[in-house]
Amino acid sequence: MARAAQRSDHLAHGYSVGVNMMSEPRPLNIPVILGTSRKGRASVHAANLLADLLNRRAGVRSAVNDIASVPLPVDDAGGVRRHATEPGHRLDVHGRPR
């Protein structure tokens, strides 16, 4: 019973529980996700500020994850799906016109 109480105490204080218990708590990782890639976006400054403020807190680690730095295709305008909004056009489960 004492071992269960010790385990619950370790979990409550952020310690790892397992074969090799760490003596120091793990930092809380809080990612700041910047989810727009528009040109002229102003949210970059707010995201950096938020990550900086989070990193000032003890036991917290934060980083900005910018969707604009992820290599995503930009030449796909929706193709067939664009026509699905027109009257009489429907798509099957594979995205092909019916």
Secondary structure, DSSP 8 states (H G I E B T S, - for coil): -HHHHHHHHHHHTT---SSS--SS---EEEEEEE----TT-SHHHHHHHHHHHHHTSTTEEEEEEEGGGS----S---THHHHTTSTT--B-TTS-B-
